[in-house]
Amino acid sequence: MKIGLITCHNIKNYGSVYQTYATQSLLQSLGNEVQVIDYRRPGTDHKEFRKLILNESHMAKKKIVGKIVPFILLPSFLRMERVFEEFLSRYINRSETIYYIENELKSKLPKVDVFVAGSDQIWNNDINLRIEYPYYLSFVPKGIPKISISSSFGKKKLNEKEKVIVKDLLKDFMAISTREESGKYILDDLGIKNSYASMDPTLIVDKAIWKKMQQPIKVPQKYILVYQLHRNKEFDAYIKKLSEYYNMPCICITLYYHYALKGERVIVTPKPEQLLYLVNNANYIISDSFHMSVFSILFHKKFAAIYSENSFNGRIQNLLEMTGLQNRIVSKNTAYEILNVEIDYEYVDRILYAKQIEALEWIKDTLQKCNNSYVK
């Protein structure tokens, strides 16, 4: 079948591009022709992304310093844009047409048999700054099957206004799988039954693709890999003490060059392929990133997860509860020894394998139903 996939692929974010590649690969591995619909929601093209970051910068709001902040951040913006665009160009089969609004999707509808929404936080109306109708496949005419694979709301409940709109948008979906259990609870509350709580496609797809994708980058013989999406001074201090305790350097992944001025040992926006290499070769990993926890588990690493005050922690919580790794969550008061506690990866692998088989069967069965129902 020909599948049109809409997802958060055009974000300057590692998790976004990894999950796009994983979802595309999953569907292709089942014998389908997959086209990622190149829909670019507001705030994701280069110009709007830069504007959004500058609007959120407290330094950019200062009267005098604010005038030079755009110039300070420019090299970082250029690096991000180049790295993530190169990955998408190399690995993702995007539609020839670029879409910016819903009406463009309706007027130039991709010629496919099935439309798929997912995965990632495509239904997180807070991150999207609105209810992003195309992510709910609002542009798809009746008669063409619509399904969701591992879509996330990015929160535990919807407000009353969201409930009314989202319920209407999802009523015609043939089948829906969510990434977290909390997503299934939201759907149950809306009266949308028989949804399936799956897991992130990066965990469902054969993990051999991630090892194959790795690209070497120069690193110390021993190091602690740190990736904080949401910087926190208390954890900066914790990580510094961690480095002293284990007597090895911390390598901090950042998207911005100016963090190097703080005396940290940083790698600025490594390629996604290089980041996988950094994870696989680290002695320890500490991060508030969901996908860093994912790859730490897939590569059998000793790791710790940080809960962020400014993010949806349910995805990390759901992952660690599923794998029995709740003890890997750290706070500023957690003993440094936690990183060195052994993880029973034989047990973890058994859990993931069973869930992987279950998730794959759900996708296969759902696509077969779509194939049987499609009105050609």
C-alpha positions as CSV (number, residue, x, y, z in Angstrom):
1,M,0.0,0.0,0.0
2,K,0.9,3.6,-0.4
3,I,1.0,5.4,2.9
4,G,1.0,9.1,3.6
5,L,2.6,9.8,7.0
6,I,2.2,13.1,8.8
7,T,4.3,13.8,11.9
8,C,6.5,16.3,13.6
9,H,9.4,15.7,11.2
10,N,10.4,19.3,10.6
11,I,11.5,20.2,14.1
12,K,15.1,21.0,15.1
13,N,15.1,18.2,17.6
14,Y,16.7,14.8,17.8
15,G,13.7,12.9,19.0
16,S,11.6,14.3,16.2
17,V,13.9,13.1,13.4
18,Y,14.6,9.7,15.1
19,Q,10.9,8.9,15.5
20,T,10.1,10.0,11.9
21,Y,12.8,7.7,10.6
22,A,11.6,4.8,12.9
23,T,7.9,5.2,11.8
24,Q,8.9,5.3,8.2
25,S,11.2,2.3,8.5
26,L,8.5,0.3,10.4
27,L,5.9,0.8,7.7
28,Q,8.4,0.1,4.9
29,S,9.5,-3.1,6.6
30,L,5.9,-4.3,6.3
31,G,6.1,-3.9,2.5
32,N,4.5,-0.5,2.2
33,E,5.5,2.5,0.1
34,V,5.8,5.4,2.6
35,Q,5.7,9.2,1.9
36,V,6.3,11.6,4.7
37,I,4.0,14.5,4.0
38,D,6.2,17.6,4.2
39,Y,3.8,19.7,6.3
40,R,5.5,22.5,8.1
41,R,3.3,23.9,10.8
42,P,3.7,27.5,12.0
43,G,6.8,28.0,14.0
44,T,8.9,25.3,12.4
45,D,10.4,26.8,9.2
46,H,13.8,28.5,9.7
47,K,12.6,32.1,10.0
48,E,9.8,31.4,12.4
49,F,11.9,29.0,14.5
50,R,14.5,31.7,15.0
51,K,11.8,34.2,15.9
52,L,10.2,31.8,18.4
53,I,13.5,31.1,20.2
54,L,14.3,34.8,20.4
55,N,10.9,35.5,21.8
56,E,11.6,33.0,24.6
57,S,15.1,34.3,25.3
58,H,15.2,36.4,28.5
59,M,18.5,37.9,27.2
60,A,16.8,39.0,23.9
61,K,14.3,41.0,26.0
62,K,17.0,43.2,27.6
63,K,17.2,46.7,26.1
64,I,20.8,46.8,25.1
65,V,22.0,43.2,25.1
66,G,18.9,42.2,23.3
67,K,20.1,43.9,20.1
68,I,23.1,41.6,19.7
69,V,21.5,38.3,20.8
70,P,20.3,37.5,17.3
71,F,23.9,37.8,16.1
72,I,25.2,35.6,18.9
73,L,22.6,32.9,18.2
74,L,23.0,33.0,14.4
75,P,25.8,30.4,14.2
76,S,23.8,28.1,16.4
77,F,20.7,28.5,14.2
78,L,22.7,27.8,11.1
79,R,24.2,24.7,12.6
80,M,20.9,23.3,13.7
81,E,19.2,24.0,10.3
82,R,22.0,22.4,8.4
83,V,22.4,19.3,10.6
84,F,18.7,18.4,10.8
85,E,18.0,19.2,7.1
86,E,20.9,17.0,6.0
87,F,19.4,14.1,8.1
88,L,15.9,14.5,6.6
89,S,17.3,14.7,3.1
90,R,19.3,11.6,3.5
91,Y,16.9,9.4,5.4
92,I,13.3,10.6,5.0
93,N,11.2,10.2,1.9
94,R,9.4,13.5,1.9
95,S,6.7,14.6,-0.4
96,E,7.7,16.8,-3.3
97,T,5.1,19.3,-2.3
98,I,5.7,21.4,0.8
99,Y,2.5,22.3,2.7
100,Y,2.1,25.2,5.1
101,I,-1.7,25.3,5.6
102,E,-4.6,22.9,5.7
103,N,-6.2,24.2,2.5
104,E,-3.0,23.3,0.6
105,L,-3.2,19.7,1.8
106,K,-6.8,19.6,0.7
107,S,-6.2,21.1,-2.8
108,K,-3.1,19.0,-3.5
109,L,-4.0,15.8,-1.6
110,P,-1.2,13.2,-1.6
111,K,-2.2,10.2,-3.7
112,V,-2.0,7.4,-1.1
113,D,-4.2,4.5,0.1
114,V,-3.9,5.2,3.8
115,F,-3.1,8.2,5.9
116,V,-1.2,7.8,9.2
117,A,-0.7,10.3,12.0
118,G,2.1,9.8,14.4
119,S,4.2,9.3,16.3
120,D,5.6,11.8,18.8
121,Q,3.7,14.7,20.4
122,I,1.7,15.6,17.3
123,W,-1.5,16.1,19.4
124,N,0.2,18.2,22.1
125,N,-1.7,21.4,21.6
126,D,0.5,23.3,24.0
127,I,3.7,22.7,22.0
128,N,1.9,23.3,18.7
129,L,0.5,26.5,20.2
130,R,-2.9,25.5,19.0
131,I,-5.0,22.5,17.9
132,E,-3.0,21.6,14.8
133,Y,-5.8,20.3,12.6
134,P,-3.6,18.7,9.9
135,Y,-2.0,16.5,12.6
136,Y,-5.5,15.1,13.2
137,L,-5.8,14.3,9.4
138,S,-8.5,16.9,9.0
139,F,-7.7,17.3,5.3
140,V,-8.4,13.7,4.4
141,P,-11.7,13.1,2.6
142,K,-14.2,10.4,3.6
143,G,-13.5,7.0,2.0
144,I,-9.7,7.0,2.7
145,P,-8.7,5.2,5.9
146,K,-7.1,7.2,8.7
147,I,-5.1,5.7,11.5
148,S,-2.8,6.8,14.3
149,I,0.5,5.1,15.3
150,S,1.9,6.0,18.7
151,S,0.6,9.5,18.8
152,S,1.0,11.5,22.0
153,F,-1.0,14.2,23.6
154,G,2.0,15.2,25.7
155,K,-0.1,15.6,28.8
156,K,-2.5,13.6,31.0
157,K,-5.8,15.4,30.3
158,L,-7.4,17.8,27.9
159,N,-9.3,21.0,28.8
160,E,-13.1,21.1,28.0
161,K,-12.6,23.0,24.8
162,E,-10.0,20.6,23.6
163,K,-12.2,17.6,24.4
164,V,-15.0,18.8,22.1
165,I,-12.7,19.6,19.2
166,V,-10.4,16.6,19.5
167,K,-13.3,14.1,19.8
168,D,-14.8,15.4,16.6
169,L,-11.5,15.3,14.8
170,L,-10.8,11.7,15.8
171,K,-14.2,10.2,15.4
172,D,-13.6,8.9,11.8
173,F,-10.2,7.2,12.6
174,M,-10.3,3.5,11.8
175,A,-7.8,2.8,14.6
176,I,-5.8,4.7,17.1
177,S,-2.7,3.8,19.0
178,T,-1.1,6.1,21.5
179,R,2.5,6.3,22.7
180,E,1.6,6.5,26.4
181,E,-1.1,4.9,28.7
182,S,-2.2,8.5,29.5
183,G,-3.2,8.9,25.8
184,K,-5.4,5.9,26.0
185,Y,-7.0,7.3,29.2
186,I,-7.7,10.6,27.3
187,L,-9.4,8.7,24.5
188,D,-11.4,6.6,26.9
189,D,-12.6,9.8,28.6
190,L,-13.7,11.1,25.1
191,G,-15.7,8.0,24.5
192,I,-13.3,6.7,21.8
193,K,-13.0,3.1,22.7
194,N,-10.6,0.3,21.6
195,S,-7.5,2.5,21.3
196,Y,-4.2,0.8,21.9
197,A,-1.4,2.0,24.2
198,S,1.7,1.2,22.1
199,M,5.2,2.6,22.6
200,D,7.5,4.9,20.7
201,P,8.5,3.6,17.2
202,T,12.2,3.9,18.0
203,L,11.6,1.0,20.4
204,I,9.4,-1.0,18.0
205,V,11.7,-0.9,15.0
206,D,14.6,-3.4,14.8
207,K,17.3,-1.7,16.9
208,A,20.0,-2.9,14.4
209,I,19.1,0.2,12.3
210,W,20.4,2.5,15.1
211,K,23.7,0.7,15.4
212,K,24.1,0.7,11.7
213,M,23.4,4.5,11.6
214,Q,26.1,5.4,14.0
215,Q,28.8,7.8,12.8
216,P,32.1,8.0,14.9
217,I,33.1,11.3,16.5
218,K,36.2,12.0,18.6
219,V,35.6,11.4,22.3
220,P,37.6,10.7,25.4
221,Q,38.2,7.1,26.4
222,K,35.8,7.5,29.3
223,Y,33.0,10.1,29.7
224,I,29.6,10.9,31.1
225,L,27.2,12.0,28.4
226,V,24.8,14.8,29.5
227,Y,21.9,16.1,27.5
228,Q,19.6,18.6,29.2
229,L,16.7,19.9,27.0
230,H,15.7,22.2,29.9
231,R,18.8,23.8,31.6
232,N,18.7,23.8,35.4
233,K,21.3,25.4,37.6
234,E,20.8,22.8,40.4
235,F,21.4,20.0,38.0
236,D,24.4,21.7,36.5
237,A,25.9,21.7,40.0
238,Y,24.9,18.0,40.5
239,I,26.4,17.0,37.2
240,K,29.7,18.8,38.1
241,K,29.9,16.8,41.3
242,L,29.1,13.7,39.4
243,S,32.0,14.3,37.1
244,E,34.3,14.7,40.2
245,Y,32.9,11.6,41.9
246,Y,33.5,9.3,38.9
247,N,36.7,11.1,37.9
248,M,35.7,11.4,34.3
249,P,34.7,14.4,32.1
250,C,31.1,15.2,31.3
251,I,30.4,15.8,27.6
252,C,27.4,18.1,27.3
253,I,25.3,18.0,24.2
254,T,23.9,21.4,23.4
255,L,22.3,23.2,20.5
256,Y,23.9,26.5,21.2
257,Y,27.6,27.6,20.9
258,H,27.5,30.1,23.8
259,Y,27.3,27.3,26.3
260,A,30.9,26.6,25.6
261,L,31.7,29.9,27.1
262,K,30.6,28.6,30.5
263,G,33.6,26.3,30.7
264,E,31.7,23.2,29.9
265,R,33.0,20.5,27.6
266,V,30.4,20.7,24.9
267,I,29.5,19.2,21.5
268,V,27.3,21.6,19.7
269,T,24.5,20.0,17.6
270,P,26.2,16.7,16.6
271,K,24.6,14.9,13.7
272,P,21.9,12.5,14.8
273,E,24.2,9.7,13.6
274,Q,27.0,11.0,15.9
275,L,24.7,11.3,18.9
276,L,23.9,7.6,18.6
277,Y,27.7,6.9,18.6
278,L,28.1,9.2,21.7
279,V,25.3,7.3,23.5
280,N,26.7,3.9,22.6
281,N,30.2,4.7,23.7
282,A,29.5,6.6,26.9
283,N,30.2,5.1,30.3
284,Y,27.2,6.8,31.9
285,I,24.4,8.9,30.6
286,I,22.2,11.5,32.4
287,S,19.4,13.4,30.6
288,D,15.9,14.8,30.7
289,S,15.3,13.7,27.1
290,F,12.8,10.9,26.5
291,H,14.7,9.6,23.5
292,M,18.0,9.6,25.3
293,S,16.5,7.3,27.8
294,V,15.2,5.2,24.9
295,F,18.6,4.8,23.3
296,S,20.3,4.3,26.7
297,I,18.0,1.3,27.1
298,L,18.5,0.0,23.6
299,F,22.3,0.2,23.9
300,H,22.3,-1.3,27.4
301,K,23.9,1.7,29.1
302,K,24.0,2.8,32.7
303,F,21.9,5.9,32.8
304,A,19.8,8.2,34.9
305,A,16.7,10.2,33.9
306,I,15.9,13.7,35.1
307,Y,12.4,14.9,35.4
308,S,12.0,18.4,34.0
309,E,9.7,21.1,35.5
310,N,9.0,22.4,32.0
311,S,8.1,19.3,30.1
312,F,5.8,16.3,30.0
313,N,7.5,13.7,32.2
314,G,4.7,11.1,31.6
315,R,6.6,9.7,28.6
316,I,9.7,9.0,30.6
317,Q,7.7,7.7,33.5
318,N,5.7,5.4,31.2
319,L,8.9,4.1,29.6
320,L,10.6,3.4,33.0
321,E,7.6,1.8,34.6
322,M,7.1,-0.4,31.5
323,T,10.7,-1.7,31.8
324,G,10.9,-1.8,35.6
325,L,13.5,1.0,35.7
326,Q,11.8,3.5,38.0
327,N,15.0,3.6,40.1
328,R,16.8,5.4,37.3
329,I,15.0,8.6,38.0
330,V,17.3,11.1,39.8
331,S,16.8,14.3,41.7
332,K,19.4,16.8,42.9
333,N,19.6,14.8,46.2
334,T,20.1,11.4,44.6
335,A,23.3,9.6,45.6
336,Y,25.9,9.6,42.9
337,E,26.2,5.8,43.1
338,I,22.9,5.4,41.3
339,L,24.6,5.7,37.9
340,N,26.8,2.7,38.6
341,V,24.0,0.4,39.8
342,E,23.8,-2.6,37.4
343,I,20.7,-2.9,35.2
344,D,19.2,-6.4,34.4
345,Y,19.0,-5.9,30.6
346,E,18.0,-9.5,30.0
347,Y,14.8,-8.7,31.9
348,V,14.3,-5.4,30.2
349,D,14.9,-7.0,26.7
350,R,12.3,-9.6,27.4
351,I,9.7,-7.0,28.3
352,L,10.5,-4.9,25.2
353,Y,10.5,-7.8,22.9
354,A,7.1,-8.9,24.0
355,K,5.7,-5.3,23.6
356,Q,7.5,-5.0,20.3
357,I,5.8,-8.1,18.9
358,E,2.4,-6.9,20.2
359,A,2.9,-3.5,18.7
360,L,3.9,-4.9,15.3
361,E,0.9,-7.2,15.2
362,W,-1.4,-4.2,16.0
363,I,0.1,-2.3,13.1
364,K,-0.1,-5.3,10.7
365,D,-3.7,-6.0,11.6
366,T,-4.7,-2.4,11.3
367,L,-3.1,-1.9,7.9
368,Q,-4.8,-5.1,6.7
369,K,-8.1,-3.7,7.8
370,C,-7.3,-0.5,5.9
371,N,-6.4,-2.4,2.8
372,N,-9.7,-4.3,2.9
373,S,-11.8,-1.2,3.5
374,Y,-10.2,1.3,1.1
375,V,-12.6,2.4,-1.6
376,K,-10.5,2.7,-4.8
